[in-house]
Amino acid sequence: MKDFNVLILGSGPAGMFAAIQLERMGIDRIAIFDRNRYPAGGLLNDGKLNFDYRVGIDLDELQIDRIDAQSLMQEVRQVFIEFPRCQQVTFVDGNKDIDEWEKVAREHNVQFIAPEQWHYGTDNGKKFVNYLRGMLRHTTFFLGTEVISIEKIPPSAKKEGGRYRFVCRKNQKTEKYSGKIVLAAPGRSGAYWFRDLSRKIGVNNDFGPIDVGIRVELNRKFYDSITDVVYDPKFIFQTRRHDDRVRTFCTNPGGRVRVENYGNFKLVNGDALSKHKTENTNFALINTVFLTRPFSDTTEFGQMIARQFFLLGGGRPIVQRVGDFREGKRSSKSTFNSKIRHFDRCRATYNAVPGDITLGLPARIVDNLWESMKTLDKIMPGILHPSTLLYAPEIKFFDTHFPTDRYLETNIEGIFVAGDGTGKSRGIVGAAISGIIAAKGIVEKYF
Ligand SMILES: Cc1cc2nc3c(=O)[nH]c(=O)nc-3n(C[C@H](O)[C@H](O)[C@H](O)COP(=O)(O)OP(=O)(O)OC[C@H]3O[C@@H](n4cnc5c(N)ncnc54)[C@H](O)[C@@H]3O)c2cc1C
């Protein structure tokens, strides 16, 4: 059995930045495992980078203050901006237009956040990952290798006693690796598997909130006035009807609507290429849902909604024109691009099934989303043009949460967690920051 100092599960930004930090602190014999044949996780996804402590991280969850967050963000930023194809797309300092947008948003009781933003685009993802890998000298990658179990080797064992063992599957064969410390950064795709495993090995976890909503796609001319100033603007609404929180998220000017496939359901998402732009802009509009008693399982809640859409759409997401939504009727194939209804002003970039999004979303969520869209239309007149497209479901499963200490160590000694799949981040920069915190904790506590 090969033995390492640190076994890292997942090669997304959390795992990669943890490895970089461990090496910077003098640790060698690091192993990163990923079931994909290409390391990266979500680093291949679009690469919009938000450098603002208010976006993608939760200071309380990471047990850091604003100053710590800014300094960690600076460390991450340095790595990204040295990648030549990463371009700054939002300039914050001294930007008077941002002050104007803030003012308009405030007039409508909406919070507006304009972070410093950089972007490298889905088409540069692989080059970026190669650049990161080039920084690692003492890390071995085990790719196409799925971790199926994590075990503690009994302290009494002759060899490797007290260490951890990864049991993996590669090409139908079982392989085993041991290490002193485990860092689990399974991302959202591995979150439920890791949650189930954690329960078996005694690592505490619980449910976090979930974000449920839609992806809005519109003719970009209605949104260019804001995205020309802030590439990915964040508007946060507190709805009057239900006093709930709704926010815009992941804006892609000139982008495309994409789909994430989870087997028994599909979710909508969006991205943009660095060179090939479309005529449209898309963004997520999501409602944060907390569940308490008697049912707190936000995962099941989100999956129920997603499966409902899967059924209604015959296995594909549903899309509805605002013009149809306003009239309370479903969209249909025959009128989907109707010129007379002005639907031809926005050509869908994804082939979803024309239908009725209100059949699959709870009424409270529909109320919140529509109220927020109407407010946004006051800030940016035109976004509720009849041709605007509403795709569902867009769900952010950030719903697994691991209580940890400030080093991101769980209740089990030697098992650390980081990234989106464990409730420590929401986005690439946040995931990278959590990986760095865990790496520093590992070295401080165990080396
Ligand atoms: C379409 C799309 C667009 C996005 N655009 C942006 C964006 O522009 N900006 C932004 O900040 N965020 C964006 N995101 C979100 C971003 O991708 C995530 O926030 C980020 O990747 C989380 O990093 P992570 O390291 O926690 O997990 P991940 O990046 O998901 O990495 C986890 C890795 O663990 C591996 N893994 C899981 N389980 C196992 C197992 N059992 N064995 C072996 N390997 C395993 C997975 O294969 C994966 O590679 C986007 C997401 C999507 C889907």
The ligand as a Tripos MOL2 file, in Angstrom:
@<TRIPOS>MOLECULE
LIG
   53    58     1     0     0
SMALL
NO_CHARGES

@<TRIPOS>ATOM
      1 C1        -21.9250   25.1380  -15.2010 C.3       1 LIG1
      2 C2        -21.2570   25.7140  -13.9750 C.ar      1 LIG1
      3 C3        -20.7020   26.9830  -14.0300 C.ar      1 LIG1
      4 C4        -20.0530   27.5200  -12.9000 C.ar      1 LIG1
      5 N1        -19.4610   28.7350  -13.0070 N.ar      1 LIG1
      6 C5        -18.8080   29.2420  -11.9480 C.ar      1 LIG1
      7 C6        -18.1330   30.4810  -12.0580 C.ar      1 LIG1
      8 O1        -18.1250   31.1110  -13.1100 O.2       1 LIG1
      9 N2        -17.5000   30.9830  -10.9520 N.ar      1 LIG1
     10 C7        -17.4990   30.3140   -9.7540 C.ar      1 LIG1
     11 O2        -16.9140   30.8420   -8.7780 O.2       1 LIG1
     12 N3        -18.1180   29.1220   -9.6290 N.ar      1 LIG1
     13 C8        -18.7580   28.5670  -10.6910 C.ar      1 LIG1
     14 N4        -19.3630   27.3570  -10.5770 N.ar      1 LIG1
     15 C9        -19.2650   26.6690   -9.2790 C.3       1 LIG1
     16 C10       -17.8560   26.0550   -9.0810 C.3       1 LIG1
     17 O3        -17.6330   25.1170  -10.1090 O.3       1 LIG1
     18 C11       -17.7660   25.4100   -7.6940 C.3       1 LIG1
     19 O4        -18.1140   26.3840   -6.7360 O.3       1 LIG1
     20 C12       -16.3530   24.9000   -7.3650 C.3       1 LIG1
     21 O5        -15.8590   24.0760   -8.3770 O.3       1 LIG1
     22 C13       -16.3510   24.1420   -6.0370 C.3       1 LIG1
     23 O6        -15.0650   23.6420   -5.8080 O.3       1 LIG1
     24 P1        -14.7800   22.3370   -4.9310 P.3       1 LIG1
     25 O7        -13.3090   22.1400   -4.9450 O.co2     1 LIG1
     26 O8        -15.4830   22.4470   -3.6450 O.co2     1 LIG1
     27 O9        -15.4920   21.1200   -5.7170 O.3       1 LIG1
     28 P2        -15.3940   20.6430   -7.2110 P.3       1 LIG1
     29 O10       -14.7820   21.6680   -8.0640 O.co2     1 LIG1
     30 O11       -16.7380   20.1480   -7.5770 O.co2     1 LIG1
     31 O12       -14.3880   19.3960   -7.1490 O.3       1 LIG1
     32 C14       -14.7120   18.2160   -6.4740 C.3       1 LIG1
     33 C15       -14.0110   17.0510   -7.1720 C.3       1 LIG1
     34 O13       -14.1520   15.8830   -6.3410 O.3       1 LIG1
     35 C16       -14.2870   14.7670   -7.1820 C.3       1 LIG1
     36 N5        -14.9380   13.6740   -6.4270 N.ar      1 LIG1
     37 C17       -16.1260   13.7260   -5.7920 C.ar      1 LIG1
     38 N6        -16.3720   12.5450   -5.1930 N.ar      1 LIG1
     39 C18       -15.3100   11.7570   -5.4620 C.ar      1 LIG1
     40 C19       -14.9700   10.4120   -5.1220 C.ar      1 LIG1
     41 N7        -15.7700    9.6290   -4.3800 N.pl3     1 LIG1
     42 N8        -13.8040    9.9110   -5.5680 N.ar      1 LIG1
     43 C20       -12.9630   10.6700   -6.3250 C.ar      1 LIG1
     44 N9        -13.2390   11.9370   -6.6850 N.ar      1 LIG1
     45 C21       -14.3920   12.4740   -6.2490 C.ar      1 LIG1
     46 C22       -15.1340   15.2740   -8.3360 C.3       1 LIG1
     47 O14       -14.9430   14.4750   -9.4800 O.3       1 LIG1
     48 C23       -14.5960   16.7070   -8.5230 C.3       1 LIG1
     49 O15       -13.6010   16.7600   -9.5060 O.3       1 LIG1
     50 C24       -20.0100   26.7840  -11.6810 C.ar      1 LIG1
     51 C25       -20.5840   25.5090  -11.6110 C.ar      1 LIG1
     52 C26       -21.1960   24.9680  -12.7400 C.ar      1 LIG1
     53 C27       -21.7950   23.5870  -12.6260 C.3       1 LIG1
@<TRIPOS>BOND
     1     1     2 1
     2     2     3 ar
     3     2    52 ar
     4     3     4 ar
     5     4     5 ar
     6     4    50 ar
     7     5     6 ar
     8     6     7 ar
     9     6    13 1
    10     7     8 2
    11     7     9 ar
    12     9    10 ar
    13    10    11 2
    14    10    12 ar
    15    12    13 ar
    16    13    14 ar
    17    14    15 1
    18    14    50 ar
    19    15    16 1
    20    16    17 1
    21    16    18 1
    22    18    19 1
    23    18    20 1
    24    20    21 1
    25    20    22 1
    26    22    23 1
    27    23    24 1
    28    24    25 2
    29    24    26 1
    30    24    27 1
    31    27    28 1
    32    28    29 2
    33    28    30 1
    34    28    31 1
    35    31    32 1
    36    32    33 1
    37    33    34 1
    38    33    48 1
    39    34    35 1
    40    35    36 1
    41    35    46 1
    42    36    37 ar
    43    36    45 ar
    44    37    38 ar
    45    38    39 ar
    46    39    40 ar
    47    39    45 ar
    48    40    41 1
    49    40    42 ar
    50    42    43 ar
    51    43    44 ar
    52    44    45 ar
    53    46    47 1
    54    46    48 1
    55    48    49 1
    56    50    51 ar
    57    51    52 ar
    58    52    53 1
@<TRIPOS>SUBSTRUCTURE
     1 LIG1         1 GROUP 0 **** ****
